[in-house]
């Protein structure tokens, strides 16, 4: 049973460029959440997707956008990259309508983005 | 404001010793609290999950406690091993389906 899969594992981009990160949820999960984790900090919530729509959003600018596909996989897009966007980007999946949806909350290994 | 604080920020112990990590939270309404272990550059892995009615939960050498009245939790690690070196993150989940993450405690276990 595959867990949460993220790609790529590492990425180096230049300031001003655009980047797309990908996430495949755990089998049976239909909800994907994205987090940004700066070095030495806890994860910060970016947004959550369910039924191909953004359901919740954290305090991140519009440069951060996402998409969820019919197979529940998801993409995170960041435009006009800044040096401060350098971080570990984590994807977590869960089942939205369970009686206790938090129980299945599973993280991927993350994508390390470096902006130079 | 929903917040989770952890202490100490970092900790160094010798292999075989015990240690306790602390978590204080102000998240409301409270649903549950979980402790994650995160190896450097990897995603967090859940260690324990506790709801309001649970005050102790163990997972091998890891034992978490929860005092919902004082809004405090602790994670006790027994007989530490080198592989315990990681960041330990306290996370509180509220009924809005929001997770509030603490900054983590960085544990280093030395031989």
Contacts between the chains, C-beta under 8 A, distances in Angstrom:
chain1	res1	chain2	res2	distance
A	4	B	43	7.4
A	6	B	43	8.0
A	40	B	103	7.9
A	40	B	106	7.8
A	41	B	103	6.0
A	41	B	104	7.8
A	42	B	4	7.8
A	42	B	89	5.8
A	42	B	101	3.8
A	42	B	102	5.6
A	42	B	103	4.7
A	42	B	104	5.5
A	43	B	44	7.4
A	43	B	89	7.8
A	43	B	101	5.1
A	44	B	101	7.5
A	45	B	98	7.1
A	45	B	99	6.8
A	48	B	97	7.8
A	56	B	97	7.2
A	56	B	98	7.1
A	88	B	41	6.7
A	90	B	43	5.5
A	90	B	44	7.5
A	92	B	43	8.0
A	101	B	97	6.7
A	102	B	31	7.0
A	102	B	32	6.2
A	102	B	34	7.8
A	102	B	49	7.4
A	102	B	93	4.8
A	102	B	97	7.7
A	102	B	99	7.7
A	103	B	49	6.8
A	105	B	46	7.5
A	105	B	99	7.5
A	106	B	46	7.9
A	107	B	36	7.9
A	107	B	43	3.7
A	107	B	44	5.0
A	107	B	45	7.3
A	108	B	43	5.2
A	109	B	42	5.2
A	109	B	43	4.7
A	110	B	41	7.1
A	110	B	42	6.8
A	110	B	43	5.1
A	112	B	41	6.3
